[in-house]
Amino acid sequence: MNPKHKTALITGSAKRVGKTLALALAEDGCNIVVHYGRSAAAARETVREIEARGVSAWAFAADLSDEAAVAGIVPRALKLAGRLDILINSASIFPPEDFLSADPKTWDTAMMVNLKTPFLLSQAFARALPDGTPGKIINLLDVVAMRPQNHHFSYTISKTGLAGLTQAMAVALAARNVQVNGIALGAILPNVNDDPALFTRLAEKIPARRTGSPADVVQAMRYLLAADFVTGEIIRVDGGRHLV
Ligand SMILES: NC(=O)c1ccc[n+]([C@@H]2O[C@H](COP(=O)([O-])OP(=O)(O)OC[C@H]3O[C@@H](n4cnc5c(N)ncnc54)[C@H](OP(=O)(O)O)[C@@H]3O)[C@@H](O)[C@H]2O)c1
């Protein structure tokens, strides 16, 4: 798919990785629906930066832990933009907990925001695509989903589920010319609550001896959008971290 003159809905795209993907797609001529949670001012700025690239942009908030709010996202995006060709599930929560400290409430919220919401949005997106119109879904995963560690427990399991969902949806939608793929990120940006020095030290554990950047994720996104015979694939963007 050539993203020019298409429209993409990107969850959690007011800031960070989602924003970088939005700006890159805007550079490729794609109109963008910016979904955000709490970052209203950042979302307005992202819309401004997208429009400066010569395409259209819209932004609205919806709480991804609230199923009723999630149900309104695709209809609202369609009303604003008129069409949707690409869905990128980027928003996520990252609660700090190990297996013994994980509690059922955190588990439920992580499963809702990180797994059930991508399912519901993908289903609504696919249902809304007119017959014969191609579509693309990209889910943002984490290399820990394929190589679990004993930290961020509910998050890890939600991303493992999202990897399974990616492949199951790829099978379900392949005949309709909708490709569903994932990008499993390694260390790209430090978590907002973490000590930045901790993030820098992570580089020692990465075969590439460096952390990545959102631009590395953009390369994978562009490949997956261009590749119409690739579906159910999960590209690791982690400098080889999953290998060691
Ligand atoms: N950054 C990395 O190094 C890294 C590593 C591995 C995997 N990943 C994955 O890559 C994706 C993007 O990473 P990131 O670091 O950019 O993500 P992030 O900053 O942790 O989260 C992105 C956005 O998700 C939105 N969000 C969270 N809970 C929400 C809710 N209940 N309702 C609405 N919005 C909600 C927030 O929007 P608001 O700010 O508007 O509230 C937030 O800005 C995520 O799926 C993440 O798991 C990232």
The ligand as a Tripos MOL2 file, in Angstrom:
@<TRIPOS>MOLECULE
LIG
   48    52     1     0     0
SMALL
NO_CHARGES

@<TRIPOS>ATOM
      1 N1          9.3670    3.0930   24.1320 N.am      1 LIG1
      2 C1          9.9860    1.9300   24.0420 C.2       1 LIG1
      3 O1         11.2180    1.8260   24.1580 O.2       1 LIG1
      4 C2          9.1780    0.6760   23.8180 C.ar      1 LIG1
      5 C3          9.7870   -0.5750   24.0480 C.ar      1 LIG1
      6 C4          9.0410   -1.7150   23.8290 C.ar      1 LIG1
      7 C5          7.7360   -1.6400   23.3570 C.ar      1 LIG1
      8 N2          7.1780   -0.4180   23.1440 N.ar      1 LIG1
      9 C6          5.7850   -0.3590   22.6740 C.3       1 LIG1
     10 O2          5.6630    0.6140   21.6350 O.3       1 LIG1
     11 C7          4.4530    1.3600   21.7830 C.3       1 LIG1
     12 C8          4.7370    2.8500   21.8670 C.3       1 LIG1
     13 O3          5.6640    3.0720   22.9180 O.3       1 LIG1
     14 P1          5.7120    4.4590   23.7140 P.3       1 LIG1
     15 O4          6.8820    4.3690   24.6210 O.co2     1 LIG1
     16 O5          5.5560    5.5750   22.7620 O.co2     1 LIG1
     17 O6          4.3490    4.3060   24.5720 O.3       1 LIG1
     18 P2          3.9300    5.1660   25.8720 P.3       1 LIG1
     19 O7          4.5880    6.4800   25.8300 O.co2     1 LIG1
     20 O8          4.1590    4.3020   27.0830 O.co2     1 LIG1
     21 O9          2.3480    5.2580   25.6660 O.3       1 LIG1
     22 C9          1.8170    5.8410   24.4950 C.3       1 LIG1
     23 C10         0.5160    6.5070   24.7980 C.3       1 LIG1
     24 O10        -0.4740    5.5580   25.2100 O.3       1 LIG1
     25 C11        -1.5480    6.3260   25.6690 C.3       1 LIG1
     26 N3         -2.3860    5.6130   26.6460 N.ar      1 LIG1
     27 C12        -2.0220    4.8180   27.6600 C.ar      1 LIG1
     28 N4         -3.1030    4.4190   28.3740 N.ar      1 LIG1
     29 C13        -4.1810    4.9980   27.7710 C.ar      1 LIG1
     30 C14        -5.5750    5.0010   28.0330 C.ar      1 LIG1
     31 N5         -6.1100    4.3030   29.0580 N.pl3     1 LIG1
     32 N6         -6.3670    5.7260   27.2320 N.ar      1 LIG1
     33 C15        -5.8620    6.4320   26.2040 C.ar      1 LIG1
     34 N7         -4.5600    6.4720   25.8990 N.ar      1 LIG1
     35 C16        -3.7260    5.7670   26.6740 C.ar      1 LIG1
     36 C17        -0.9530    7.5670   26.3440 C.3       1 LIG1
     37 O11        -1.6120    8.7070   25.7720 O.3       1 LIG1
     38 P3         -1.7350   10.1230   26.5690 P.3       1 LIG1
     39 O12        -0.3310   10.5670   26.8470 O.co2     1 LIG1
     40 O13        -2.4600   10.9800   25.6010 O.co2     1 LIG1
     41 O14        -2.5280    9.8310   27.8260 O.co2     1 LIG1
     42 C18         0.5260    7.4960   25.9330 C.3       1 LIG1
     43 O15         1.0670    8.7280   25.5180 O.3       1 LIG1
     44 C19         3.7500    0.7780   23.0090 C.3       1 LIG1
     45 O16         2.8000   -0.1740   22.5910 O.3       1 LIG1
     46 C20         4.8610    0.1160   23.7950 C.3       1 LIG1
     47 O17         4.4200   -0.9850   24.5750 O.3       1 LIG1
     48 C21         7.8620    0.7480   23.3750 C.ar      1 LIG1
@<TRIPOS>BOND
     1     1     2 1
     2     2     3 2
     3     2     4 1
     4     4     5 ar
     5     4    48 ar
     6     5     6 ar
     7     6     7 ar
     8     7     8 ar
     9     8     9 1
    10     8    48 ar
    11     9    10 1
    12     9    46 1
    13    10    11 1
    14    11    12 1
    15    11    44 1
    16    12    13 1
    17    13    14 1
    18    14    15 2
    19    14    16 1
    20    14    17 1
    21    17    18 1
    22    18    19 2
    23    18    20 1
    24    18    21 1
    25    21    22 1
    26    22    23 1
    27    23    24 1
    28    23    42 1
    29    24    25 1
    30    25    26 1
    31    25    36 1
    32    26    27 ar
    33    26    35 ar
    34    27    28 ar
    35    28    29 ar
    36    29    30 ar
    37    29    35 ar
    38    30    31 1
    39    30    32 ar
    40    32    33 ar
    41    33    34 ar
    42    34    35 ar
    43    36    37 1
    44    36    42 1
    45    37    38 1
    46    38    39 2
    47    38    40 1
    48    38    41 1
    49    42    43 1
    50    44    45 1
    51    44    46 1
    52    46    47 1
@<TRIPOS>SUBSTRUCTURE
     1 LIG1         1 GROUP 0 **** ****
